[in-house]
Amino acid sequence: MKTLGMAAAALTGAAICIAAPAAAQRDFSSVEIEAEEVANGVYVLYGAGGNIGLSFGEDAVFLVDDQFAPLTDRIQAKVSELAGAGAEVDFLVNTHWHGDHTGGNENFGEAGALIVAHDNVRRRMAAGSEGEREVAPAPKAALPVMTFRDRQSFHINGGTLRAVYAANAHTDGDALIHFVDQNVIHMGDTFFAETAGTFPFIDRASGGSAQGLLNAADLGLKLANEETKIIPGHGKVTDRAGLAAYRDFLAEMIGAVQAMIDEGRSRDEIVAARPAAAYADARSGGFISEDRFVGFVYDSLTEPAAHSHEDGTTHAH
């Protein structure tokens, strides 16, 4: 398996801070990687962190996101189980830069996978972040070696896969991954399904916004039809109707918060008014609370989001 096992062992400790400080204290020993087939040759892998997309065929093994570094060997084992003994990842696409989706990058990169992502994913991983969510700069092997601005197509396994940029949504580097011929879309964290049991995370410090999240849902709906399988960043696989319901929820929240802003209410007053109360039972108990989500929406409507630029600087957007 090339250097995969050795790299995973080396990263189990300090370097897992790529994911987030909390991940360094997390016990992954009981995590099992489970697979669900969503189309011919396309699977979703569940473990800890963001959902992984997997496609394989005559040309290559294609992975979408890779969760946390200590899980790499288990993810690779599941890939080999599904794609065939000896099958290794050829292409790895990151839907955005967060560590529960990119934590295994260094392992897979050192094992020979070509890592692809939006321009802003590489910039943010290379720079790291400070403040409320401190993240160390990623090592060279973890960084995407091929980046794109608007979209990137892959013509492999007898079909087309396409990464499409969704601006300032969950972050400023989100991409939807469209398995065109299999009619599957991986939405990354632009879509937190209700089955995730949490409200959506809008990473304001990384350029995310409620308006962009809504636009990403609209983009997914435009790419989908009634037969499309939708893989959310968190939660169970759904369909176009499930994504449409999520889109309507976002539009409702943006409209409700904007109406209260127009009435002159403060942030605290709007959060206390609980405009998302009808959704709290289904989405309670997750890492993003109802109040925090409403705060994200308020901030999106009243403050510019941080946006990473080509010169490596970050500005309000």
C-alpha positions as CSV (number, residue, x, y, z in Angstrom):
1,M,0.0,0.0,0.0
2,K,2.9,2.3,-0.7
3,T,3.6,4.5,2.3
4,L,0.0,4.7,3.5
5,G,0.2,2.8,6.7
6,M,3.4,4.5,7.8
7,A,2.1,7.9,7.1
8,A,-1.2,7.3,8.9
9,A,0.7,6.1,12.0
10,A,2.9,9.2,11.9
11,L,-0.1,11.5,11.7
12,T,-2.2,10.0,14.5
13,G,-0.7,12.4,17.1
14,A,0.3,16.0,16.7
15,A,-0.3,16.5,13.0
16,I,-4.0,15.8,13.4
17,C,-4.3,19.4,14.4
18,I,-4.8,19.9,10.6
19,A,-8.4,18.9,11.3
20,A,-9.0,21.1,14.4
21,P,-7.7,21.2,18.0
22,A,-10.6,19.1,19.2
23,A,-9.8,16.3,16.9
24,A,-6.4,15.8,18.6
25,Q,-8.3,14.7,21.7
26,R,-10.8,12.5,19.9
27,D,-10.8,8.7,20.1
28,F,-11.2,7.1,16.7
29,S,-10.5,3.5,17.8
30,S,-14.2,2.4,17.5
31,V,-15.0,4.1,14.2
32,E,-16.0,1.7,11.4
33,I,-16.2,2.7,7.8
34,E,-19.5,1.8,6.3
35,A,-20.4,1.9,2.7
36,E,-23.7,2.5,0.8
37,E,-24.0,2.0,-2.9
38,V,-25.9,5.0,-4.4
39,A,-25.3,4.2,-8.2
40,N,-23.4,1.7,-10.3
41,G,-19.8,2.1,-9.2
42,V,-20.5,5.1,-6.8
43,Y,-20.6,4.7,-3.1
44,V,-20.9,6.9,0.0
45,L,-18.6,6.0,2.9
46,Y,-19.7,6.9,6.4
47,G,-17.2,7.0,9.3
48,A,-16.4,10.1,11.4
49,G,-16.5,13.5,9.8
50,G,-17.9,14.4,6.4
51,N,-19.3,11.9,4.1
52,I,-16.9,10.4,1.5
53,G,-17.8,9.8,-2.1
54,L,-16.2,6.9,-3.9
55,S,-16.2,6.1,-7.7
56,F,-14.2,3.5,-9.4
57,G,-14.0,1.8,-12.8
58,E,-11.6,0.7,-15.5
59,D,-9.4,3.8,-15.3
60,A,-9.1,5.1,-11.8
61,V,-10.3,5.2,-8.2
62,F,-11.8,8.6,-7.4
63,L,-12.4,9.8,-3.8
64,V,-14.3,12.8,-2.6
65,D,-13.0,13.9,0.9
66,D,-11.2,11.7,3.4
67,Q,-12.3,12.5,6.9
68,F,-9.5,12.3,9.6
69,A,-5.9,11.1,9.4
70,P,-6.3,8.1,11.9
71,L,-9.0,6.7,9.7
72,T,-6.9,6.5,6.5
73,D,-6.0,2.8,6.7
74,R,-9.7,1.9,7.4
75,I,-10.9,4.1,4.4
76,Q,-8.3,2.5,2.2
77,A,-9.3,-1.0,3.3
78,K,-12.9,-0.2,2.4
79,V,-11.8,1.1,-1.0
80,S,-9.9,-2.1,-1.6
81,E,-12.9,-4.2,-0.5
82,L,-15.2,-2.4,-2.9
83,A,-12.9,-1.6,-5.9
84,G,-10.8,-4.8,-5.7
85,A,-7.7,-6.0,-3.9
86,G,-4.8,-3.6,-4.5
87,A,-7.0,-0.7,-5.6
88,E,-5.6,2.6,-4.4
89,V,-6.9,6.1,-4.7
90,D,-5.8,7.9,-7.9
91,F,-7.8,11.1,-7.5
92,L,-8.8,12.8,-4.3
93,V,-11.1,15.9,-4.5
94,N,-11.7,18.0,-1.5
95,T,-15.1,19.7,-1.3
96,H,-13.7,22.4,1.0
97,W,-10.8,22.9,3.4
98,H,-12.1,21.7,6.8
99,G,-10.2,19.0,8.6
100,D,-13.1,16.5,8.9
101,H,-13.0,16.4,5.1
102,T,-9.2,16.9,4.5
103,G,-7.6,15.2,7.5
104,G,-6.4,12.3,5.5
105,N,-4.9,14.3,2.7
106,E,-1.3,13.9,3.7
107,N,-1.6,10.2,3.9
108,F,-3.3,9.8,0.5
109,G,-1.0,12.4,-1.1
110,E,2.1,10.6,0.1
111,A,0.6,7.3,-1.2
112,G,0.3,8.8,-4.7
113,A,-3.2,10.3,-5.0
114,L,-3.5,13.5,-7.0
115,I,-5.3,16.0,-4.8
116,V,-7.7,18.5,-6.4
117,A,-9.7,21.3,-5.0
118,H,-10.8,24.9,-5.5
119,D,-8.1,27.6,-5.4
120,N,-9.2,28.8,-2.0
121,V,-9.0,25.4,-0.4
122,R,-5.3,25.3,-1.1
123,R,-4.8,28.9,0.1
124,R,-6.6,28.3,3.4
125,M,-4.9,24.9,4.1
126,A,-1.5,26.4,3.4
127,A,-2.1,29.4,5.6
128,G,-4.0,27.8,8.5
129,S,-6.0,30.0,10.7
130,E,-6.0,31.7,14.1
131,G,-8.6,32.9,16.5
132,E,-11.6,30.9,17.6
133,R,-10.7,27.9,15.5
134,E,-6.9,27.7,15.3
135,V,-5.7,25.4,12.6
136,A,-2.0,24.8,11.8
137,P,-0.8,25.2,8.2
138,A,-1.1,21.9,6.4
139,P,2.1,20.1,5.3
140,K,3.0,20.1,1.6
141,A,1.9,16.6,0.9
142,A,-1.6,17.4,2.2
143,L,-2.1,20.4,-0.2
144,P,-4.1,20.1,-3.4
145,V,-1.6,20.0,-6.3
146,M,-4.3,20.8,-8.9
147,T,-6.7,23.7,-8.3
148,F,-9.5,25.3,-10.2
149,R,-11.4,28.6,-10.2
150,D,-14.9,27.7,-11.5
151,R,-15.0,24.1,-12.5
152,Q,-12.9,21.0,-13.3
153,S,-13.9,18.0,-15.4
154,F,-12.5,14.5,-15.2
155,H,-13.1,12.2,-18.1
156,I,-12.4,8.7,-16.6
157,N,-14.0,5.3,-16.2
158,G,-16.0,5.8,-19.4
159,G,-17.8,9.0,-18.1
160,T,-17.5,12.5,-16.8
161,L,-17.2,13.8,-13.2
162,R,-17.3,17.5,-12.7
163,A,-16.4,19.7,-9.7
164,V,-18.4,22.9,-9.8
165,Y,-17.6,25.9,-7.5
166,A,-20.2,27.3,-5.2
167,A,-19.1,30.8,-4.0
168,N,-19.2,31.9,-0.4
169,A,-21.5,29.1,0.8
170,H,-20.3,26.9,3.7
171,T,-16.8,28.5,3.0
172,D,-15.3,30.4,0.1
173,G,-13.9,27.2,-1.4
174,D,-16.9,24.8,-1.7
175,A,-17.3,22.5,-4.7
176,L,-20.2,20.3,-5.7
177,I,-19.0,17.0,-7.2
178,H,-21.3,15.9,-10.0
179,F,-21.0,12.2,-11.2
180,V,-22.7,13.1,-14.4
181,D,-23.2,9.6,-16.0
182,Q,-24.3,8.0,-12.7
183,N,-26.6,11.0,-11.8
184,V,-25.1,11.5,-8.4
185,I,-24.2,14.8,-6.7
186,H,-21.9,15.2,-3.7
187,M,-22.8,18.5,-2.1
188,G,-20.1,18.7,0.5
189,D,-21.0,20.9,3.5
190,T,-23.2,23.1,1.4
191,F,-25.9,20.6,2.4
192,F,-26.5,19.4,6.0
193,A,-29.3,16.9,5.7
194,E,-31.9,16.8,8.4
195,T,-30.7,13.3,9.2
196,A,-27.4,14.9,10.3
197,G,-29.2,16.1,13.5
198,T,-27.6,19.5,13.4
199,F,-28.2,22.9,12.0
200,P,-25.9,23.9,9.1
201,F,-22.5,25.3,9.8
202,I,-21.8,28.6,8.0
203,D,-18.1,29.3,8.5
204,R,-18.1,33.0,8.5
205,A,-14.3,33.3,9.1
206,S,-13.7,31.2,6.0
207,G,-16.0,33.3,3.7
208,G,-19.2,31.4,4.2
209,S,-22.6,33.1,4.0
210,A,-26.3,32.1,4.3
211,Q,-27.0,33.7,0.9
212,G,-24.2,31.6,-0.7
213,L,-25.5,28.5,1.0
214,L,-28.9,29.1,-0.6
215,N,-27.2,29.7,-4.0
216,A,-25.4,26.4,-3.6
217,A,-28.6,24.5,-3.0
218,D,-30.1,26.2,-6.1
219,L,-27.0,25.1,-8.1
220,G,-27.5,21.5,-6.9
221,L,-31.1,21.6,-7.8
222,K,-30.3,22.9,-11.3
223,L,-27.9,20.0,-11.8
224,A,-30.3,17.4,-10.5
225,N,-33.4,15.7,-11.8
226,E,-36.0,13.5,-10.1
227,E,-33.8,10.5,-10.3
228,T,-30.6,12.1,-8.9
229,K,-29.0,10.8,-5.7
230,I,-27.8,13.5,-3.4
231,I,-24.9,13.0,-1.0
232,P,-24.9,15.6,1.7
233,G,-21.7,16.6,3.6
234,H,-23.4,15.3,6.8
235,G,-26.5,13.0,7.0
236,K,-27.9,10.3,4.9
237,V,-28.1,10.1,1.1
238,T,-31.3,11.7,-0.2
239,D,-32.8,12.9,-3.5
240,R,-33.8,16.1,-5.2
241,A,-36.9,16.5,-3.1
242,G,-34.7,16.3,0.0
243,L,-32.4,19.0,-1.3
244,A,-35.4,21.1,-2.3
245,A,-36.8,20.9,1.2
246,Y,-33.4,22.0,2.6
247,R,-33.3,24.9,0.1
248,D,-36.8,26.1,1.2
249,F,-35.7,25.9,4.8
250,L,-32.7,28.2,4.1
251,A,-34.8,30.6,2.1
252,E,-37.4,30.7,4.9
253,M,-34.7,31.5,7.5
254,I,-33.1,34.2,5.4
255,G,-36.4,35.8,4.8
256,A,-37.5,35.6,8.5
257,V,-34.3,37.1,9.8
258,Q,-34.2,39.8,7.2
259,A,-37.7,40.8,8.0
260,M,-36.8,41.2,11.7
261,I,-33.6,43.2,10.7
262,D,-35.9,45.5,8.7
263,E,-38.0,46.0,11.8
264,G,-34.9,47.2,13.6
265,R,-34.5,44.3,16.0
266,S,-31.0,43.5,17.3
267,R,-29.1,40.3,16.9
268,D,-29.9,39.1,20.4
269,E,-33.6,39.9,19.9
270,I,-33.7,38.0,16.7
271,V,-31.9,34.9,18.2
272,A,-34.3,35.1,21.1
273,A,-37.3,35.2,18.8
274,R,-36.4,31.7,17.5
275,P,-37.3,31.9,13.8
276,A,-35.9,28.4,13.4
277,A,-37.9,26.8,16.2
278,A,-40.0,24.6,13.9
279,Y,-36.8,22.8,12.8
280,A,-35.2,22.5,16.3
281,D,-36.5,19.0,17.2
282,A,-35.1,17.4,14.0
283,R,-31.8,19.3,14.1
284,S,-31.2,19.5,17.9
285,G,-28.2,17.9,19.6
286,G,-25.7,18.6,16.9
287,F,-22.6,20.7,17.0
288,I,-24.4,23.8,15.6
289,S,-27.3,24.8,17.8
290,E,-30.4,26.6,16.7
291,D,-29.2,29.9,18.3
292,R,-25.8,29.7,16.6
293,F,-27.3,29.0,13.2
294,V,-29.7,32.0,13.5
295,G,-26.6,34.1,14.5
296,F,-24.9,32.9,11.3
297,V,-27.8,34.0,9.2
298,Y,-28.0,37.4,10.9
299,D,-24.2,38.0,10.5
300,S,-24.5,37.0,6.8
301,L,-27.1,39.6,6.2
302,T,-25.4,42.4,8.1
303,E,-21.6,41.8,7.7
304,P,-19.3,41.0,4.8
305,A,-17.7,37.6,4.7
306,A,-14.0,37.1,4.7
307,H,-12.8,36.0,1.2
308,S,-9.4,34.5,0.3
309,H,-7.8,36.1,-2.8
310,E,-5.1,35.0,-5.3
311,D,-2.4,37.0,-3.6
312,G,-2.9,35.0,-0.4
313,T,-4.6,37.9,1.5
314,T,-8.0,37.8,3.0
315,H,-10.5,40.6,2.6
316,A,-14.2,41.3,3.4
317,H,-16.5,40.2,0.7
